[in-house]
Amino acid sequence: MKVLPEEVRPYKTTPVFTEETVPPGLLRQHTTKEGAWAKIVVLEGRLLYRILAPEVSEILLTSDRCGVVEPQVPHEVSPDGPVRFFVEFSNSLVHDRNRTMFRLFQVILNSRSA
């Protein structure tokens, strides 16, 4: 079972979803953004987590088994009856620092051309 890398830190958590409130986008193929990891945490019930690439695999998530989503890997979820779950997004401190440096570099370049 996959685990989050030690160097990632949470930055955002979704509300708790149920089988009735899960956003439609989570039920069909989607990905996280570049550098973003996610942990799917089931509080009650069961949730089927499908990883769609590079190989298709299915994992039944429960309160004893979280799902780990790797950056930009296509996946989807499907409630298996009544369920309550949330998603916690994390990113690498290195990725975040590189993104900040890139933005700073853009600001410097733009100020020079103005």
Sine and cosine of phi, psi and omega as CSV:
sin_phi,cos_phi,sin_psi,cos_psi,sin_omega,cos_omega
0.00,0.00,0.68,-0.74,-0.02,-1.00
-0.94,0.34,0.49,-0.87,0.07,-1.00
-0.76,-0.65,0.41,-0.91,0.06,-1.00
-0.93,0.36,0.64,-0.77,0.07,-1.00
-0.89,0.46,0.49,-0.87,-0.02,-1.00
-0.88,0.47,-0.48,0.88,-0.10,-1.00
-0.99,0.10,0.02,1.00,0.01,-1.00
-1.00,-0.06,0.51,-0.86,-0.01,-1.00
-0.75,-0.66,0.65,-0.76,0.01,-1.00
-0.89,0.46,0.61,-0.80,0.08,-1.00
-0.75,-0.66,-0.20,0.98,-0.04,-1.00
-0.33,-0.94,0.62,-0.78,0.07,-1.00
-0.77,-0.64,0.68,-0.73,0.03,-1.00
-0.98,0.22,0.23,-0.97,0.20,-0.98
-0.91,0.42,0.18,-0.98,0.10,-1.00
-0.98,0.22,0.77,-0.64,0.03,-1.00
-0.96,-0.27,0.42,-0.91,0.13,-0.99
-0.86,-0.50,0.03,-1.00,0.05,-1.00
-0.87,0.49,-0.38,0.92,-0.01,-1.00
-1.00,-0.06,-0.38,0.93,-0.08,-1.00
-0.94,-0.35,0.00,1.00,0.00,-1.00
-0.86,0.51,0.78,-0.62,0.01,-1.00
-0.87,0.49,0.66,-0.75,-0.02,-1.00
-0.82,0.58,-0.54,0.84,-0.02,-1.00
-0.89,0.46,-0.47,0.88,0.03,-1.00
-0.97,0.24,-0.36,0.93,-0.04,-1.00
-0.99,0.13,-0.20,0.98,0.03,-1.00
-0.84,-0.55,0.20,-0.98,-0.08,-1.00
-0.81,0.59,0.76,-0.65,0.07,-1.00
-0.41,-0.91,0.12,-0.99,0.03,-1.00
-0.69,-0.72,0.27,-0.96,0.18,-0.98
-1.00,0.09,0.24,-0.97,0.02,-1.00
-0.97,0.24,0.18,-0.98,-0.01,-1.00
-0.82,0.57,0.77,-0.64,0.04,-1.00
0.99,0.15,-0.10,0.99,-0.05,-1.00
-1.00,-0.08,0.82,-0.58,0.14,-0.99
-0.98,-0.18,0.30,-0.95,0.08,-1.00
-0.59,-0.81,0.49,-0.87,0.11,-0.99
-0.85,-0.53,0.84,-0.55,0.03,-1.00
-1.00,-0.07,0.88,-0.48,-0.08,-1.00
-0.91,-0.41,0.89,-0.46,0.03,-1.00
-1.00,-0.05,0.82,-0.58,0.02,-1.00
-1.00,0.01,-0.62,0.78,0.02,-1.00
-0.52,-0.85,0.55,-0.83,0.07,-1.00
1.00,0.10,-0.40,-0.92,-0.06,-1.00
-0.68,-0.73,0.56,-0.83,-0.02,-1.00
-0.69,-0.72,0.80,-0.59,0.04,-1.00
-1.00,0.07,0.84,-0.55,-0.01,-1.00
-0.94,-0.34,0.88,-0.48,0.01,-1.00
-0.95,-0.32,0.85,-0.52,0.12,-0.99
-1.00,-0.07,0.82,-0.57,-0.17,-0.98
-0.98,-0.21,-0.10,1.00,0.03,-1.00
-0.34,-0.94,0.41,-0.91,-0.07,1.00
-0.94,0.34,-0.41,0.91,0.13,-0.99
-0.84,-0.54,0.58,-0.82,0.01,-1.00
-0.97,0.26,0.76,-0.65,0.10,-0.99
-0.57,-0.82,0.46,-0.89,0.01,-1.00
-0.83,-0.55,0.70,-0.72,0.00,-1.00
-0.75,-0.66,0.79,-0.61,0.05,-1.00
-1.00,0.04,0.92,-0.39,-0.03,-1.00
-1.00,0.00,0.63,-0.78,0.05,-1.00
-0.66,-0.75,-0.05,-1.00,0.04,-1.00
-0.91,0.42,-0.30,0.95,0.03,-1.00
-0.99,-0.11,-0.11,0.99,-0.08,-1.00
-0.62,-0.78,0.95,-0.32,0.04,-1.00
-1.00,0.07,0.36,-0.93,0.10,-0.99
-0.96,-0.28,0.66,-0.75,0.05,-1.00
-0.94,-0.35,0.80,-0.60,-0.01,-1.00
-0.96,-0.28,0.85,-0.52,0.03,-1.00
-0.99,0.13,0.45,-0.89,-0.03,-1.00
-0.83,0.56,0.75,-0.66,0.13,-0.99
0.87,0.50,0.35,0.94,0.08,-1.00
-1.00,-0.05,0.84,-0.55,-0.01,-1.00
-0.88,0.48,0.69,-0.72,-0.02,-1.00
-0.37,-0.93,0.14,-0.99,0.07,-1.00
-0.37,-0.93,0.29,-0.96,0.05,-1.00
-0.80,-0.61,0.33,-0.95,0.02,-1.00
-0.51,-0.86,0.85,-0.53,0.03,-1.00
-0.88,0.47,0.63,-0.78,0.08,-1.00
-0.93,-0.37,0.95,0.32,-0.10,-1.00
1.00,-0.01,-0.28,-0.96,0.02,-1.00
-0.87,0.49,0.69,-0.73,-0.05,-1.00
-0.44,-0.90,0.49,-0.87,0.17,-0.99
-0.74,-0.67,0.81,-0.59,-0.03,-1.00
-0.45,-0.89,0.27,-0.96,0.12,-0.99
-0.62,-0.79,0.21,-0.98,0.01,-1.00
-0.85,-0.53,0.75,-0.66,0.05,-1.00
-0.93,-0.36,0.86,-0.52,-0.02,-1.00
-1.00,-0.10,0.64,-0.77,0.01,-1.00
-0.70,-0.71,0.38,-0.93,0.16,-0.99
-0.59,-0.81,0.27,-0.96,-0.04,-1.00
-0.97,0.25,0.66,-0.75,0.07,-1.00
-0.87,0.49,-0.58,0.82,0.03,-1.00
-0.91,0.42,-0.72,0.70,0.01,-1.00
-0.88,0.47,-0.69,0.72,-0.01,-1.00
-0.89,0.45,-0.67,0.75,0.01,-1.00
-0.91,0.41,-0.66,0.75,0.02,-1.00
-0.90,0.44,-0.64,0.77,0.01,-1.00
-0.91,0.42,-0.66,0.75,0.04,-1.00
-0.89,0.46,-0.69,0.72,0.02,-1.00
-0.89,0.45,-0.65,0.76,0.01,-1.00
-0.89,0.45,-0.69,0.73,0.03,-1.00
-0.90,0.45,-0.66,0.75,0.04,-1.00
-0.88,0.48,-0.67,0.74,0.03,-1.00
-0.88,0.48,-0.66,0.75,0.04,-1.00
-0.89,0.46,-0.67,0.74,0.01,-1.00
-0.88,0.47,-0.68,0.73,0.00,-1.00
-0.89,0.45,-0.71,0.71,0.01,-1.00
-0.89,0.45,-0.67,0.74,0.00,-1.00
-0.92,0.40,-0.59,0.81,0.01,-1.00
-0.94,0.33,-0.48,0.88,0.03,-1.00
-0.96,0.26,-0.51,0.86,-0.05,-1.00
-1.00,0.03,-0.13,0.99,-0.02,-1.00
-0.99,0.13,0.00,0.00,0.00,0.00
